[in-house]
């Protein structure tokens, strides 16, 4: 319900120095992209605000990133808004635009949908079971965690080759950023830091 989002959007507009219209539009894009209910909007806006304070991912940039990759990430990868934001933060902090970051996440997810034989072999080498993804059994944070574990015993050259073969030149940016991403969120009154693999 968009009415439930009006008050949190007004607060977000004030804190982030954006117009109410911009904040409301961002809320709408995020709610639609990640199927978020109105009663969760305040938590999402708080998380976005914290992310903006932690790095160079501006509050309004978030709308562009979700528009570029949120629906695919949430739909194919069952990605949470928290892990999506963590990955965006890490990528924008090293110079990528929000739109490019969202597109890279989308590319990484799409690479897993119908991979070539060579890419499928690399996914296996990285410890990913693509059938789990197709069945909706794993999300982005699970994928990042599995890749982190799967690359522990690989040399840097082996890891880079496997990641490039699996995710492609665009998707590789998302997965490597996800492995070092973090974002502060508040859950049940407790502030905690989530990494991309959590």
Helices and strands as residue ranges (DSSP letters): H 3-16, H 20-34, G 38-40, H 41-54, H 61-65, I 66-70, H 71-76, H 81-92, H 98-111, H 117-125, H 130-134, H 140-150, H 156-178, E 182-187, E 190-195
